[in-house]
């Protein structure tokens, strides 16, 4: 929702809450999908001399 035109903070919050209530509920995250800290970390390449 674009609330750039609304300058009053309280009014903007009310508009956002109303639109959030109207929106369809988000689907649950599928099982087996890692999130945040559970994701596999990318190993850093060793810096230095090139292999080729």
C-alpha positions in Angstrom: 0.0 0.0 0.0 1.3 3.4 -1.0 0.9 5.9 1.9 3.3 8.6 0.7 0.5 11.1 0.2 -0.8 10.8 3.8 1.2 13.1 6.0 -0.6 12.6 9.3 1.1 9.7 11.2 -2.0 8.5 13.0 -4.1 8.6 9.8 -1.4 6.7 7.9 -1.2 4.0 10.6 -5.0 3.6 10.5 -4.9 3.2 6.7 -2.2 0.6 6.8 -4.0 -1.4 9.5 -7.2 -1.3 7.5 -5.5 -2.5 4.3 -3.7 -5.3 6.3 -7.0 -6.5 7.6 -8.5 -6.5 4.1 -5.6 -8.4 2.6 -5.8 -12.2 2.1 -3.9 -14.2 4.7 -0.4 -15.2 3.7 0.3 -18.9 3.1 2.4 -20.8 5.6 6.0 -21.4 4.7 6.5 -24.8 3.2 8.2 -27.4 5.3 11.8 -27.9 4.4 12.4 -24.3 3.4 15.2 -22.9 5.5 14.9 -19.4 6.8 17.4 -16.9 8.2 20.0 -18.5 10.4 19.0 -22.0 9.3 20.2 -21.4 5.7 23.4 -22.9 4.5 26.2 -20.5 4.8 28.4 -19.6 1.7 32.0 -20.6 2.4 34.4 -17.7 1.7 37.0 -18.3 -1.0 40.5 -18.1 0.3 42.1 -14.9 -0.9 45.6 -15.0 -2.3 47.3 -16.6 -5.3 45.1 -17.7 -8.2 44.9 -21.4 -8.9 45.2 -20.9 -12.7 
